[in-house]
Amino acid sequence: MTFTDFELHPDVFEGIDAMGFTEPTPIQKKAIPPILSNRDVIGLAQTGTGKTAAFLIPLLHQLQENSNANINALIIVPTRELAQQIEKDLMGFGYFSGVSSQTVHGGSDADSFNRQKESLKQGIDIVIATPGRFLQHLNLGYVNLDDVYHFILDEADRMLEMGFIQDILKIRSHLPESLQTLMFSATMSREIEKLARKLLKDPVKVELAIAKPAEGIRQQAYLVYDQYKLPLLDEIIKQESLTNAIIFVSRKIHADEVARSLKKLGVNCEAMHSGRSQEERNEALRNFRAGKIEVLVATDVVSRGIDIKDLSHVINYNIPEDAADYVHRVGRTARAGSNGIAITLINDDEQYRFKLIEDLIGYAVDKEKTPEKIGPSPEYNPKFRKKKKRFSGNRPGRNSRNRRKK
């Protein structure tokens, strides 16, 4: 099957051709036909499968066939980075279509807010927005949603994790009763099922294998104590044929610490996390894409939806709390059929969580010991789960008094 089989509008097909796409991915093959038929669709697919194009391409075709002066389509996403990435893809696929778009998200200055406001007031073909900022505009009374026919939720599971469900339902209450709703998610939890029942009408379910890293990713892991992680990381960067890499850490403070340490070792890198301003994050991504930065040290703020072309390596400095986030992280590399390497550093306390990841993906990942010149390695014992310390039912002071009385 090729994109010509979908009988798309010539302007849309020209954009696809200019982007260098010839054969649709599995999610695109399954999702595009029902979307073109105006059916509601729930798509279950991991990141890196081409799901953004799976809804943008038919949306562009539908807007060429039928559009009006007001907002035609509303795409809701969890993060500003994903909104910006979708707009970038939209500009590529829609280059010859003449479709207008506007991102609406927080983290911007007053001028950006005013630009968003003017676009929303004048009417725009496609709005790509985060829930909170879009509701701000909506509550100010100048957003006309009467002609919205396409309502798309991307990374729906992530939005639920971030507590946006009520915002989503409120936005839906302002939309016309008759519209097409598309929902894309990496997982199908009970909460996602409940949301789908509320928002979608007789949807077509499009499902790919969930929580499996792409075949082109070579995965490996190192058993390492925390104090040896930085020296090992330096060794990996030196020894690997590393073109560019994202190093994922669990917390903002870790991102800054690792970036500072790597800079001292001569690695050209930057930290990226929610504690940095939007302009700083945009600049870091621009420089990384342009090759000015070799390594990006990031929290999970960029683990979904951000498309870095030809990313050679993903390194997990910390094991994610949620096993599914491992798939989203390593899915930054080996995108669209390419190859990549994912390396994970596992300390003695993280082995249990890594075993959960292996259970989720359905196979064991090769593990190596820390090189002897760096230091010793912990034994691999994933059945051991370190218990958190808990206070007893009595207060420390009360215990102290009781002990003194004895």
Secondary structure, DSSP 8 states (H G I E B T S, - for coil): --GGGG---HHHHHHHHHTT--S--HHHHHHHHHHHTT--EEEE--TTSSHHHHHHHHHHHHHHHS--SS--EEEE-S-HHHHHHHHHHHHHHTTTTT--EEEE-SS--HHHHHHHHHHHHH--SEEEE-HHHHHHHHHTT----TT--EEEESSHHHHHHTT-HHHHHHHHHTS-SS-EEEEEES---HHHHHHHHHH-SS-EEEE---S---TTEEEEEEE--GGGHHHHHHHHHHHS--S-EEEE-SSHHHHHHHHHHHHHTT--EEEESTTS-HHHHHHHHHHHHTTS-SEEEE-GGGSSS---TT--EEEESS--SSHHHHHHHHTTSSGGG--EEEEEEE-TTTHHHHHHHHHHHTS--EEEE--TTT-------TT---------SS-HHHHHHHHHH-
